[in-house]
């Protein structure tokens, strides 16, 4: 089973930032796909038996892309 969500993050200001975000998620176990845009919207699909939304958000925050409060879900 796959879980999908769009998470709104801060810190994305240019294409290079989108690339940094991709590197932050690269190799994160359980992520099936991730796509970000310049508005800070990160669309994701992951295997919930391997990772969680909270773990993904923590990985993004450690890389300088914290979730905006009240966004996502």
Predicted model as a PDB file, atoms N, CA, C, CB and O in Angstrom, pLDDT in the B-factor column:
MODEL        1                                                                  
ATOM      1  N   UNK A   1       0.847  -1.186   0.000  1.00 89.00           N  
ATOM      2  CA  UNK A   1       0.000   0.000   0.000  1.00 89.00           C  
ATOM      3  C   UNK A   1       0.888   1.243   0.000  1.00 89.00           C  
ATOM      4  CB  UNK A   1      -0.961   0.001   1.227  1.00 89.00           C  
ATOM      5  O   UNK A   1       1.909   1.280   0.687  1.00 89.00           O  
ATOM      6  N   UNK A   2       0.509   2.234  -0.751  1.00 95.00           N  
ATOM      7  CA  UNK A   2       1.261   3.482  -0.870  1.00 95.00           C  
ATOM      8  C   UNK A   2       0.453   4.623  -0.274  1.00 95.00           C  
ATOM      9  CB  UNK A   2       1.611   3.780  -2.348  1.00 95.00           C  
ATOM     10  O   UNK A   2      -0.762   4.701  -0.454  1.00 95.00           O  
ATOM     11  N   UNK A   3       1.138   5.500   0.434  1.00 97.00           N  
ATOM     12  CA  UNK A   3       0.527   6.713   0.969  1.00 97.00           C  
ATOM     13  C   UNK A   3       1.023   7.878   0.127  1.00 97.00           C  
ATOM     14  CB  UNK A   3       0.871   6.916   2.494  1.00 97.00           C  
ATOM     15  O   UNK A   3       2.205   7.953  -0.209  1.00 97.00           O  
ATOM     16  N   UNK A   4       0.111   8.793  -0.214  1.00 97.00           N  
ATOM     17  CA  UNK A   4       0.477   9.976  -0.990  1.00 97.00           C  
ATOM     18  C   UNK A   4       0.078  11.230  -0.226  1.00 97.00           C  
ATOM     19  CB  UNK A   4      -0.193   9.953  -2.386  1.00 97.00           C  
ATOM     20  O   UNK A   4      -0.924  11.242   0.489  1.00 97.00           O  
ATOM     21  N   UNK A   5       0.870  12.282  -0.383  1.00 96.00           N  
ATOM     22  CA  UNK A   5       0.563  13.562   0.243  1.00 96.00           C  
ATOM     23  C   UNK A   5       1.324  14.665  -0.467  1.00 96.00           C  
ATOM     24  CB  UNK A   5       0.909  13.542   1.748  1.00 96.00           C  
ATOM     25  O   UNK A   5       2.330  14.422  -1.133  1.00 96.00           O  
ATOM     26  N   UNK A   6       0.823  15.881  -0.311  1.00 96.00           N  
ATOM     27  CA  UNK A   6       1.549  17.068  -0.737  1.00 96.00           C  
ATOM     28  C   UNK A   6       1.868  17.850   0.521  1.00 96.00           C  
ATOM     29  CB  UNK A   6       0.723  17.931  -1.770  1.00 96.00           C  
ATOM     30  O   UNK A   6       0.980  18.198   1.299  1.00 96.00           O  
ATOM     31  N   UNK A   7       3.143  18.119   0.707  1.00 95.00           N  
ATOM     32  CA  UNK A   7       3.620  18.826   1.890  1.00 95.00           C  
ATOM     33  C   UNK A   7       4.129  20.195   1.454  1.00 95.00           C  
ATOM     34  CB  UNK A   7       4.739  18.015   2.627  1.00 95.00           C  
ATOM     35  O   UNK A   7       4.884  20.303   0.488  1.00 95.00           O  
ATOM     36  N   UNK A   8       3.719  21.229   2.161  1.00 96.00           N  
ATOM     37  CA  UNK A   8       4.165  22.591   1.873  1.00 96.00           C  
ATOM     38  C   UNK A   8       5.367  22.900   2.748  1.00 96.00           C  
ATOM     39  CB  UNK A   8       3.021  23.625   2.111  1.00 96.00           C  
ATOM     40  O   UNK A   8       5.275  22.852   3.975  1.00 96.00           O  
ATOM     41  N   UNK A   9       6.497  23.217   2.121  1.00 96.00           N  
ATOM     42  CA  UNK A   9       7.719  23.519   2.867  1.00 96.00           C  
ATOM     43  C   UNK A   9       8.193  24.939   2.562  1.00 96.00           C  
ATOM     44  CB  UNK A   9       8.829  22.500   2.527  1.00 96.00           C  
ATOM     45  O   UNK A   9       7.802  25.543   1.563  1.00 96.00           O  
ATOM     46  N   UNK A  10       9.033  25.446   3.438  1.00 95.00           N  
ATOM     47  CA  UNK A  10       9.662  26.742   3.180  1.00 95.00           C  
ATOM     48  C   UNK A  10      11.108  26.497   2.792  1.00 95.00           C  
ATOM     49  CB  UNK A  10       9.568  27.686   4.424  1.00 95.00           C  
ATOM     50  O   UNK A  10      11.635  25.402   2.989  1.00 95.00           O  
ATOM     51  N   UNK A  11      11.744  27.514   2.244  1.00 93.00           N  
ATOM     52  CA  UNK A  11      13.154  27.421   1.911  1.00 93.00           C  
ATOM     53  C   UNK A  11      13.445  27.188   0.437  1.00 93.00           C  
ATOM     54  CB  UNK A  11      13.763  26.339   2.695  1.00 93.00           C  
ATOM     55  O   UNK A  11      14.606  27.215   0.026  1.00 93.00           O  
ATOM     56  N   UNK A  12      12.418  26.962  -0.361  1.00 93.00           N  
ATOM     57  CA  UNK A  12      12.637  26.766  -1.796  1.00 93.00           C  
ATOM     58  C   UNK A  12      12.502  28.127  -2.479  1.00 93.00           C  
ATOM     59  CB  UNK A  12      11.618  25.718  -2.401  1.00 93.00           C  
ATOM     60  O   UNK A  12      11.439  28.748  -2.471  1.00 93.00           O  
ATOM     61  N   UNK A  13      13.624  28.575  -3.074  1.00 92.00           N  
ATOM     62  CA  UNK A  13      13.625  29.891  -3.713  1.00 92.00           C  
ATOM     63  C   UNK A  13      14.056  29.847  -5.171  1.00 92.00           C  
ATOM     64  CB  UNK A  13      14.527  30.822  -2.958  1.00 92.00           C  
ATOM     65  O   UNK A  13      13.871  30.815  -5.907  1.00 92.00           O  
ATOM     66  N   UNK A  14      14.640  28.708  -5.593  1.00 93.00           N  
ATOM     67  CA  UNK A  14      15.153  28.623  -6.955  1.00 93.00           C  
ATOM     68  C   UNK A  14      15.260  27.155  -7.366  1.00 93.00           C  
ATOM     69  CB  UNK A  14      16.530  29.330  -7.072  1.00 93.00           C  
ATOM     70  O   UNK A  14      15.003  26.254  -6.569  1.00 93.00           O  
ATOM     71  N   UNK A  15      15.639  26.935  -8.612  1.00 92.00           N  
ATOM     72  CA  UNK A  15      15.794  25.567  -9.107  1.00 92.00           C  
ATOM     73  C   UNK A  15      16.879  24.814  -8.342  1.00 92.00           C  
ATOM     74  CB  UNK A  15      16.124  25.580 -10.599  1.00 92.00           C  
ATOM     75  O   UNK A  15      16.773  23.604  -8.139  1.00 92.00           O  
ATOM     76  N   UNK A  16      17.900  25.512  -7.927  1.00 93.00           N  
ATOM     77  CA  UNK A  16      18.964  24.857  -7.152  1.00 93.00           C  
ATOM     78  C   UNK A  16      18.411  24.328  -5.829  1.00 93.00           C  
ATOM     79  CB  UNK A  16      20.132  25.840  -6.888  1.00 93.00           C  
ATOM     80  O   UNK A  16      18.815  23.260  -5.369  1.00 93.00           O  
ATOM     81  N   UNK A  17      17.494  25.070  -5.224  1.00 92.00           N  
ATOM     82  CA  UNK A  17      16.853  24.614  -3.986  1.00 92.00           C  
ATOM     83  C   UNK A  17      16.057  23.334  -4.234  1.00 92.00           C  
ATOM     84  CB  UNK A  17      15.931  25.714  -3.416  1.00 92.00           C  
ATOM     85  O   UNK A  17      16.074  22.415  -3.415  1.00 92.00           O  
ATOM     86  N   UNK A  18      15.369  23.283  -5.359  1.00 91.00           N  
ATOM     87  CA  UNK A  18      14.614  22.075  -5.709  1.00 91.00           C  
ATOM     88  C   UNK A  18      15.578  20.899  -5.829  1.00 91.00           C  
ATOM     89  CB  UNK A  18      13.820  22.276  -7.041  1.00 91.00           C  
ATOM     90  O   UNK A  18      15.266  19.791  -5.391  1.00 91.00           O  
ATOM     91  N   UNK A  19      16.741  21.136  -6.418  1.00 90.00           N  
ATOM     92  CA  UNK A  19      17.756  20.097  -6.530  1.00 90.00           C  
ATOM     93  C   UNK A  19      18.275  19.654  -5.170  1.00 90.00           C  
ATOM     94  CB  UNK A  19      18.904  20.586  -7.381  1.00 90.00           C  
ATOM     95  O   UNK A  19      18.481  18.463  -4.939  1.00 90.00           O  
ATOM     96  N   UNK A  20      18.485  20.607  -4.272  1.00 91.00           N  
ATOM     97  CA  UNK A  20      18.932  20.263  -2.912  1.00 91.00           C  
ATOM     98  C   UNK A  20      17.893  19.429  -2.185  1.00 91.00           C  
ATOM     99  CB  UNK A  20      19.230  21.532  -2.107  1.00 91.00           C  
ATOM    100  O   UNK A  20      18.231  18.503  -1.446  1.00 91.00           O  
ATOM    101  N   UNK A  21      16.622  19.763  -2.400  1.00 92.00           N  
ATOM    102  CA  UNK A  21      15.550  18.996  -1.780  1.00 92.00           C  
ATOM    103  C   UNK A  21      15.552  17.565  -2.323  1.00 92.00           C  
ATOM    104  CB  UNK A  21      14.180  19.672  -2.028  1.00 92.00           C  
ATOM    105  O   UNK A  21      15.369  16.611  -1.566  1.00 92.00           O  
ATOM    106  N   UNK A  22      15.758  17.418  -3.625  1.00 89.00           N  
ATOM    107  CA  UNK A  22      15.812  16.080  -4.226  1.00 89.00           C  
ATOM    108  C   UNK A  22      16.942  15.264  -3.610  1.00 89.00           C  
ATOM    109  CB  UNK A  22      15.998  16.176  -5.756  1.00 89.00           C  
ATOM    110  O   UNK A  22      16.770  14.080  -3.321  1.00 89.00           O  
ATOM    111  N   UNK A  23      18.089  15.889  -3.411  1.00 88.00           N  
ATOM    112  CA  UNK A  23      19.228  15.191  -2.798  1.00 88.00           C  
ATOM    113  C   UNK A  23      18.879  14.789  -1.361  1.00 88.00           C  
ATOM    114  CB  UNK A  23      20.505  16.090  -2.818  1.00 88.00           C  
ATOM    115  O   UNK A  23      19.261  13.712  -0.904  1.00 88.00           O  
ATOM    116  N   UNK A  24      18.152  15.658  -0.654  1.00 89.00           N  
ATOM    117  CA  UNK A  24      17.776  15.361   0.734  1.00 89.00           C  
ATOM    118  C   UNK A  24      16.914  14.107   0.827  1.00 89.00           C  
ATOM    119  CB  UNK A  24      17.029  16.547   1.345  1.00 89.00           C  
ATOM    120  O   UNK A  24      16.992  13.365   1.806  1.00 89.00           O  
ATOM    121  N   UNK A  25      16.096  13.873  -0.191  1.00 90.00           N  
ATOM    122  CA  UNK A  25      15.201  12.715  -0.159  1.00 90.00           C  
ATOM    123  C   UNK A  25      15.763  11.501  -0.883  1.00 90.00           C  
ATOM    124  CB  UNK A  25      13.878  13.082  -0.764  1.00 90.00           C  
ATOM    125  O   UNK A  25      15.253  10.391  -0.728  1.00 90.00           O  
ATOM    126  N   UNK A  26      16.806  11.706  -1.668  1.00 88.00           N  
ATOM    127  CA  UNK A  26      17.403  10.608  -2.422  1.00 88.00           C  
ATOM    128  C   UNK A  26      17.921   9.551  -1.449  1.00 88.00           C  
ATOM    129  CB  UNK A  26      18.549  11.122  -3.341  1.00 88.00           C  
ATOM    130  O   UNK A  26      18.652   9.863  -0.509  1.00 88.00           O  
ATOM    131  N   UNK A  27      17.547   8.346  -1.679  1.00 86.00           N  
ATOM    132  CA  UNK A  27      17.999   7.265  -0.820  1.00 86.00           C  
ATOM    133  C   UNK A  27      17.208   7.104   0.463  1.00 86.00           C  
ATOM    134  CB  UNK A  27      19.411   7.471  -0.486  1.00 86.00           C  
ATOM    135  O   UNK A  27      17.497   6.210   1.258  1.00 86.00           O  
ATOM    136  N   UNK A  28      16.211   7.957   0.679  1.00 93.00           N  
ATOM    137  CA  UNK A  28      15.359   7.798   1.867  1.00 93.00           C  
ATOM    138  C   UNK A  28      14.508   6.555   1.655  1.00 93.00           C  
ATOM    139  CB  UNK A  28      14.455   9.073   2.119  1.00 93.00           C  
ATOM    140  O   UNK A  28      13.666   6.518   0.758  1.00 93.00           O  
ATOM    141  N   UNK A  29      14.724   5.560   2.461  1.00 95.00           N  
ATOM    142  CA  UNK A  29      14.027   4.284   2.309  1.00 95.00           C  
ATOM    143  C   UNK A  29      12.514   4.478   2.332  1.00 95.00           C  
ATOM    144  CB  UNK A  29      14.450   3.312   3.414  1.00 95.00           C  
ATOM    145  O   UNK A  29      11.976   5.186   3.183  1.00 95.00           O  
ATOM    146  N   UNK A  30      11.850   3.844   1.394  1.00 96.00           N  
ATOM    147  CA  UNK A  30      10.391   3.844   1.372  1.00 96.00           C  
ATOM    148  C   UNK A  30       9.759   4.872   0.461  1.00 96.00           C  
ATOM    149  CB  UNK A  30       9.892   4.054   2.725  1.00 96.00           C  
ATOM    150  O   UNK A  30       8.577   4.754   0.138  1.00 96.00           O  
ATOM    151  N   UNK A  31      10.516   5.890   0.030  1.00 96.00           N  
ATOM    152  CA  UNK A  31       9.933   6.892  -0.865  1.00 96.00           C  
ATOM    153  C   UNK A  31       9.865   6.323  -2.271  1.00 96.00           C  
ATOM    154  CB  UNK A  31      10.756   8.211  -0.846  1.00 96.00           C  
ATOM    155  O   UNK A  31      10.866   5.868  -2.825  1.00 96.00           O  
ATOM    156  N   UNK A  32       8.669   6.357  -2.835  1.00 95.00           N  
ATOM    157  CA  UNK A  32       8.471   5.850  -4.189  1.00 95.00           C  
ATOM    158  C   UNK A  32       8.627   6.948  -5.226  1.00 95.00           C  
ATOM    159  CB  UNK A  32       7.102   5.211  -4.317  1.00 95.00           C  
ATOM    160  O   UNK A  32       9.157   6.703  -6.309  1.00 95.00           O  
ATOM    161  N   UNK A  33       8.173   8.155  -4.910  1.00 93.00           N  
ATOM    162  CA  UNK A  33       8.444   9.307  -5.770  1.00 93.00           C  
ATOM    163  C   UNK A  33       8.310  10.580  -4.963  1.00 93.00           C  
ATOM    164  CB  UNK A  33       7.491   9.333  -6.987  1.00 93.00           C  
ATOM    165  O   UNK A  33       7.604  10.627  -3.955  1.00 93.00           O  
ATOM    166  N   UNK A  34       8.996  11.610  -5.420  1.00 93.00           N  
ATOM    167  CA  UNK A  34       8.900  12.932  -4.824  1.00 93.00           C  
ATOM    168  C   UNK A  34       9.086  13.957  -5.934  1.00 93.00           C  
ATOM    169  CB  UNK A  34       9.956  13.127  -3.686  1.00 93.00           C  
ATOM    170  O   UNK A  34       9.960  13.809  -6.788  1.00 93.00           O  
ATOM    171  N   UNK A  35       8.267  14.982  -5.916  1.00 92.00           N  
ATOM    172  CA  UNK A  35       8.336  16.030  -6.913  1.00 92.00           C  
ATOM    173  C   UNK A  35       8.081  17.361  -6.212  1.00 92.00           C  
ATOM    174  CB  UNK A  35       7.312  15.786  -8.069  1.00 92.00           C  
ATOM    175  O   UNK A  35       7.078  17.509  -5.513  1.00 92.00           O  
ATOM    176  N   UNK A  36       8.975  18.324  -6.391  1.00 93.00           N  
ATOM    177  CA  UNK A  36       8.829  19.629  -5.750  1.00 93.00           C  
ATOM    178  C   UNK A  36       8.734  20.718  -6.805  1.00 93.00           C  
ATOM    179  CB  UNK A  36      10.005  19.907  -4.795  1.00 93.00           C  
ATOM    180  O   UNK A  36       9.231  20.569  -7.922  1.00 93.00           O  
ATOM    181  N   UNK A  37       8.085  21.819  -6.430  1.00 94.00           N  
ATOM    182  CA  UNK A  37       8.036  22.967  -7.331  1.00 94.00           C  
ATOM    183  C   UNK A  37       8.533  24.211  -6.596  1.00 94.00           C  
ATOM    184  CB  UNK A  37       6.595  23.186  -7.873  1.00 94.00           C  
ATOM    185  O   UNK A  37       8.818  24.168  -5.400  1.00 94.00           O  
ATOM    186  N   UNK A  38       8.629  25.303  -7.322  1.00 93.00           N  
ATOM    187  CA  UNK A  38       9.170  26.544  -6.750  1.00 93.00           C  
ATOM    188  C   UNK A  38       8.247  27.203  -5.737  1.00 93.00           C  
ATOM    189  CB  UNK A  38       9.463  27.518  -7.847  1.00 93.00           C  
ATOM    190  O   UNK A  38       8.653  28.139  -5.049  1.00 93.00           O  
ATOM    191  N   UNK A  39       7.012  26.728  -5.636  1.00 94.00           N  
ATOM    192  CA  UNK A  39       6.082  27.246  -4.629  1.00 94.00           C  
ATOM    193  C   UNK A  39       6.245  26.536  -3.297  1.00 94.00           C  
ATOM    194  CB  UNK A  39       4.646  27.108  -5.112  1.00 94.00           C  
ATOM    195  O   UNK A  39       5.565  26.869  -2.327  1.00 94.00           O  
ATOM    196  N   UNK A  40       7.153  25.548  -3.242  1.00 94.00           N  
ATOM    197  CA  UNK A  40       7.392  24.822  -2.003  1.00 94.00           C  
ATOM    198  C   UNK A  40       6.458  23.656  -1.776  1.00 94.00           C  
ATOM    199  CB  UNK A  40       7.286  25.747  -0.865  1.00 94.00           C  
ATOM    200  O   UNK A  40       6.365  23.138  -0.664  1.00 94.00           O  
ATOM    201  N   UNK A  41       5.765  23.238  -2.824  1.00 95.00           N  
ATOM    202  CA  UNK A  41       4.871  22.090  -2.713  1.00 95.00           C  
ATOM    203  C   UNK A  41       5.638  20.830  -3.094  1.00 95.00           C  
ATOM    204  CB  UNK A  41       3.613  22.269  -3.613  1.00 95.00           C  
ATOM    205  O   UNK A  41       6.185  20.732  -4.192  1.00 95.00           O  
ATOM    206  N   UNK A  42       5.671  19.871  -2.177  1.00 95.00           N  
ATOM    207  CA  UNK A  42       6.381  18.617  -2.395  1.00 95.00           C  
ATOM    208  C   UNK A  42       5.346  17.498  -2.434  1.00 95.00           C  
ATOM    209  CB  UNK A  42       7.457  18.362  -1.278  1.00 95.00           C  
ATOM    210  O   UNK A  42       4.725  17.182  -1.419  1.00 95.00           O  
ATOM    211  N   UNK A  43       5.164  16.905  -3.603  1.00 95.00           N  
ATOM    212  CA  UNK A  43       4.249  15.771  -3.753  1.00 95.00           C  
ATOM    213  C   UNK A  43       5.057  14.499  -3.570  1.00 95.00           C  
ATOM    214  CB  UNK A  43       3.525  15.788  -5.147  1.00 95.00           C  
ATOM    215  O   UNK A  43       6.106  14.317  -4.187  1.00 95.00           O  
ATOM    216  N   UNK A  44       4.553  13.628  -2.719  1.00 95.00           N  
ATOM    217  CA  UNK A  44       5.286  12.424  -2.348  1.00 95.00           C  
ATOM    218  C   UNK A  44       4.392  11.195  -2.357  1.00 95.00           C  
ATOM    219  CB  UNK A  44       5.914  12.594  -0.980  1.00 95.00           C  
ATOM    220  O   UNK A  44       3.177  11.284  -2.180  1.00 95.00           O  
ATOM    221  N   UNK A  45       5.018  10.058  -2.566  1.00 97.00           N  
ATOM    222  CA  UNK A  45       4.377   8.769  -2.332  1.00 97.00           C  
ATOM    223  C   UNK A  45       5.396   7.915  -1.601  1.00 97.00           C  
ATOM    224  CB  UNK A  45       3.893   8.086  -3.678  1.00 97.00           C  
ATOM    225  O   UNK A  45       6.572   7.896  -1.965  1.00 97.00           O  
ATOM    226  N   UNK A  46       4.949   7.208  -0.570  1.00 97.00           N  
ATOM    227  CA  UNK A  46       5.866   6.373   0.195  1.00 97.00           C  
ATOM    228  C   UNK A  46       5.158   5.131   0.710  1.00 97.00           C  
ATOM    229  CB  UNK A  46       6.465   7.160   1.360  1.00 97.00           C  
ATOM    230  O   UNK A  46       3.931   5.056   0.777  1.00 97.00           O  
ATOM    231  N   UNK A  47       5.982   4.167   1.066  1.00 97.00           N  
ATOM    232  CA  UNK A  47       5.503   2.922   1.640  1.00 97.00           C  
ATOM    233  C   UNK A  47       5.453   3.103   3.158  1.00 97.00           C  
ATOM    234  CB  UNK A  47       6.420   1.709   1.231  1.00 97.00           C  
ATOM    235  O   UNK A  47       6.503   3.204   3.793  1.00 97.00           O  
ATOM    236  N   UNK A  48       4.258   3.146   3.754  1.00 97.00           N  
ATOM    237  CA  UNK A  48       4.150   3.402   5.182  1.00 97.00           C  
ATOM    238  C   UNK A  48       4.698   2.281   6.062  1.00 97.00           C  
ATOM    239  CB  UNK A  48       2.728   3.641   5.529  1.00 97.00           C  
ATOM    240  O   UNK A  48       4.865   2.474   7.267  1.00 97.00           O  
ATOM    241  N   UNK A  49       4.979   1.125   5.488  1.00 97.00           N  
ATOM    242  CA  UNK A  49       5.588   0.064   6.284  1.00 97.00           C  
ATOM    243  C   UNK A  49       7.101   0.269   6.411  1.00 97.00           C  
ATOM    244  CB  UNK A  49       5.290  -1.308   5.660  1.00 97.00           C  
ATOM    245  O   UNK A  49       7.764  -0.419   7.188  1.00 97.00           O  
ATOM    246  N   UNK A  50       7.647   1.231   5.634  1.00 97.00           N  
ATOM    247  CA  UNK A  50       9.089   1.485   5.635  1.00 97.00           C  
ATOM    248  C   UNK A  50       9.426   2.837   6.254  1.00 97.00           C  
ATOM    249  CB  UNK A  50       9.635   1.418   4.216  1.00 97.00           C  
ATOM    250  O   UNK A  50      10.413   2.953   6.981  1.00 97.00           O  
ATOM    251  N   UNK A  51       8.625   3.853   5.977  1.00 97.00           N  
ATOM    252  CA  UNK A  51       8.878   5.202   6.493  1.00 97.00           C  
ATOM    253  C   UNK A  51       7.553   5.860   6.829  1.00 97.00           C  
ATOM    254  CB  UNK A  51       9.672   6.059   5.465  1.00 97.00           C  
ATOM    255  O   UNK A  51       6.491   5.315   6.527  1.00 97.00           O  
ATOM    256  N   UNK A  52       7.610   7.016   7.446  1.00 96.00           N  
ATOM    257  CA  UNK A  52       6.396   7.736   7.835  1.00 96.00           C  
ATOM    258  C   UNK A  52       6.469   9.184   7.372  1.00 96.00           C  
ATOM    259  CB  UNK A  52       6.190   7.674   9.359  1.00 96.00           C  
ATOM    260  O   UNK A  52       7.530   9.688   7.007  1.00 96.00           O  
ATOM    261  N   UNK A  53       5.332   9.826   7.397  1.00 95.00           N  
ATOM    262  CA  UNK A  53       5.272  11.245   7.052  1.00 95.00           C  
ATOM    263  C   UNK A  53       6.202  12.039   7.971  1.00 95.00           C  
ATOM    264  CB  UNK A  53       3.816  11.777   7.156  1.00 95.00           C  
ATOM    265  O   UNK A  53       6.904  12.946   7.524  1.00 95.00           O  
ATOM    266  N   UNK A  54       6.201  11.693   9.244  1.00 96.00           N  
ATOM    267  CA  UNK A  54       7.027  12.404  10.219  1.00 96.00           C  
ATOM    268  C   UNK A  54       8.518  12.252   9.912  1.00 96.00           C  
ATOM    269  CB  UNK A  54       6.730  11.896  11.630  1.00 96.00           C  
ATOM    270  O   UNK A  54       9.280  13.212  10.031  1.00 96.00           O  
ATOM    271  N   UNK A  55       8.932  11.047   9.518  1.00 96.00           N  
ATOM    272  CA  UNK A  55      10.343  10.828   9.183  1.00 96.00           C  
ATOM    273  C   UNK A  55      10.741  11.616   7.934  1.00 96.00           C  
ATOM    274  CB  UNK A  55      10.615   9.328   8.968  1.00 96.00           C  
ATOM    275  O   UNK A  55      11.848  12.149   7.860  1.00 96.00           O  
ATOM    276  N   UNK A  56       9.839  11.689   6.959  1.00 96.00           N  
ATOM    277  CA  UNK A  56      10.113  12.444   5.737  1.00 96.00           C  
ATOM    278  C   UNK A  56      10.210  13.933   6.060  1.00 96.00           C  
ATOM    279  CB  UNK A  56       9.015  12.189   4.674  1.00 96.00           C  
ATOM    280  O   UNK A  56      11.119  14.615   5.585  1.00 96.00           O  
ATOM    281  N   UNK A  57       9.284  14.436   6.860  1.00 95.00           N  
ATOM    282  CA  UNK A  57       9.302  15.850   7.245  1.00 95.00           C  
ATOM    283  C   UNK A  57      10.579  16.171   8.021  1.00 95.00           C  
ATOM    284  CB  UNK A  57       8.053  16.202   8.094  1.00 95.00           C  
ATOM    285  O   UNK A  57      11.162  17.239   7.836  1.00 95.00           O  
ATOM    286  N   UNK A  58      11.015  15.263   8.879  1.00 95.00           N  
ATOM    287  CA  UNK A  58      12.256  15.474   9.631  1.00 95.00           C  
ATOM    288  C   UNK A  58      13.459  15.538   8.689  1.00 95.00           C  
ATOM    289  CB  UNK A  58      12.455  14.351  10.669  1.00 95.00           C  
ATOM    290  O   UNK A  58      14.348  16.368   8.878  1.00 95.00           O  
ATOM    291  N   UNK A  59      13.493  14.669   7.678  1.00 94.00           N  
ATOM    292  CA  UNK A  59      14.593  14.681   6.704  1.00 94.00           C  
ATOM    293  C   UNK A  59      14.603  15.988   5.922  1.00 94.00           C  
ATOM    294  CB  UNK A  59      14.477  13.485   5.737  1.00 94.00           C  
ATOM    295  O   UNK A  59      15.668  16.551   5.666  1.00 94.00           O  
ATOM    296  N   UNK A  60      13.433  16.469   5.543  1.00 95.00           N  
ATOM    297  CA  UNK A  60      13.342  17.741   4.830  1.00 95.00           C  
ATOM    298  C   UNK A  60      13.824  18.889   5.720  1.00 95.00           C  
ATOM    299  CB  UNK A  60      11.891  17.997   4.362  1.00 95.00           C  
ATOM    300  O   UNK A  60      14.583  19.749   5.272  1.00 95.00           O  
ATOM    301  N   UNK A  61      13.386  18.901   6.974  1.00 95.00           N  
ATOM    302  CA  UNK A  61      13.769  19.968   7.906  1.00 95.00           C  
ATOM    303  C   UNK A  61      15.277  19.973   8.153  1.00 95.00           C  
ATOM    304  CB  UNK A  61      13.021  19.806   9.238  1.00 95.00           C  
ATOM    305  O   UNK A  61      15.888  21.041   8.215  1.00 95.00           O  
ATOM    306  N   UNK A  62      15.884  18.794   8.294  1.00 94.00           N  
ATOM    307  CA  UNK A  62      17.335  18.724   8.501  1.00 94.00           C  
ATOM    308  C   UNK A  62      18.099  19.307   7.316  1.00 94.00           C  
ATOM    309  CB  UNK A  62      17.769  17.275   8.735  1.00 94.00           C  
ATOM    310  O   UNK A  62      19.236  19.755   7.463  1.00 94.00           O  
ATOM    311  N   UNK A  63      17.471  19.301   6.144  1.00 93.00           N  
ATOM    312  CA  UNK A  63      18.115  19.819   4.937  1.00 93.00           C  
ATOM    313  C   UNK A  63      17.754  21.275   4.670  1.00 93.00           C  
ATOM    314  CB  UNK A  63      17.734  18.972   3.741  1.00 93.00           C  
ATOM    315  O   UNK A  63      18.133  21.826   3.636  1.00 93.00           O  
ATOM    316  N   UNK A  64      17.028  21.902   5.585  1.00 94.00           N  
ATOM    317  CA  UNK A  64      16.702  23.316   5.443  1.00 94.00           C  
ATOM    318  C   UNK A  64      15.352  23.600   4.821  1.00 94.00           C  
ATOM    319  CB  UNK A  64      17.736  23.972   4.640  1.00 94.00           C  
ATOM    320  O   UNK A  64      15.093  24.721   4.384  1.00 94.00           O  
ATOM    321  N   UNK A  65      14.481  22.592   4.774  1.00 95.00           N  
ATOM    322  CA  UNK A  65      13.159  22.761   4.177  1.00 95.00           C  
ATOM    323  C   UNK A  65      12.078  22.334   5.170  1.00 95.00           C  
ATOM    324  CB  UNK A  65      13.043  21.946   2.866  1.00 95.00           C  
ATOM    325  O   UNK A  65      11.450  21.290   4.992  1.00 95.00           O  
ATOM    326  N   UNK A  66      11.858  23.138   6.215  1.00 96.00           N  
ATOM    327  CA  UNK A  66      10.836  22.768   7.211  1.00 96.00           C  
ATOM    328  C   UNK A  66       9.425  22.897   6.653  1.00 96.00           C  
ATOM    329  CB  UNK A  66      10.973  23.639   8.458  1.00 96.00           C  
ATOM    330  O   UNK A  66       9.152  23.729   5.787  1.00 96.00           O  
ATOM    331  N   UNK A  67       8.544  22.059   7.167  1.00 96.00           N  
ATOM    332  CA  UNK A  67       7.136  22.131   6.774  1.00 96.00           C  
ATOM    333  C   UNK A  67       6.550  23.429   7.308  1.00 96.00           C  
ATOM    334  CB  UNK A  67       6.335  20.896   7.302  1.00 96.00           C  
ATOM    335  O   UNK A  67       6.854  23.847   8.425  1.00 96.00           O  
ATOM    336  N   UNK A  68       5.702  24.067   6.495  1.00 93.00           N  
ATOM    337  CA  UNK A  68       4.981  25.247   6.975  1.00 93.00           C  
ATOM    338  C   UNK A  68       3.874  24.787   7.887  1.00 93.00           C  
ATOM    339  CB  UNK A  68       4.415  26.093   5.800  1.00 93.00           C  
ATOM    340  O   UNK A  68       3.167  23.829   7.573  1.00 93.00           O  
ATOM    341  N   UNK A  69       3.709  25.454   9.013  1.00 78.00           N  
ATOM    342  CA  UNK A  69       2.673  25.074   9.984  1.00 78.00           C  
ATOM    343  C   UNK A  69       1.299  25.089   9.356  1.00 78.00           C  
ATOM    344  CB  UNK A  69       2.696  26.008  11.188  1.00 78.00           C  
ATOM    345  O   UNK A  69       0.926  26.023   8.647  1.00 78.00           O  
ATOM    346  N   UNK A  70       0.554  24.032   9.631  1.00 59.00           N  
ATOM    347  CA  UNK A  70      -0.814  23.940   9.137  1.00 59.00           C  
ATOM    348  C   UNK A  70      -0.939  23.546   7.692  1.00 59.00           C  
ATOM    349  CB  UNK A  70      -1.488  25.216   9.331  1.00 59.00           C  
ATOM    350  O   UNK A  70      -2.052  23.495   7.167  1.00 59.00           O  
ATOM    351  N   UNK A  71       0.167  23.263   7.023  1.00 51.00           N  
ATOM    352  CA  UNK A  71       0.126  22.885   5.611  1.00 51.00           C  
ATOM    353  C   UNK A  71       0.253  21.378   5.490  1.00 51.00           C  
ATOM    354  CB  UNK A  71       1.247  23.593   4.811  1.00 51.00           C  
ATOM    355  O   UNK A  71       0.576  20.680   6.451  1.00 51.00           O  
ATOM    356  N   UNK A  72      -0.004  20.904   4.302  1.00 48.00           N  
ATOM    357  CA  UNK A  72       0.148  19.475   4.032  1.00 48.00           C  
ATOM    358  C   UNK A  72      -1.107  18.718   4.314  1.00 48.00           C  
ATOM    359  CB  UNK A  72       1.268  18.900   4.839  1.00 48.00           C  
ATOM    360  O   UNK A  72      -2.214  19.180   4.039  1.00 48.00           O  
ATOM    361  N   UNK A  73      -0.917  17.510   4.884  1.00 49.00           N  
ATOM    362  CA  UNK A  73      -2.007  16.582   5.191  1.00 49.00           C  
ATOM    363  C   UNK A  73      -2.572  16.067   3.944  1.00 49.00           C  
ATOM    364  CB  UNK A  73      -3.086  17.226   6.018  1.00 49.00           C  
ATOM    365  O   UNK A  73      -3.506  15.266   3.975  1.00 49.00           O  
TER     366      UNK A  73                                                      
ENDMDL                                                                          
END                                                                             
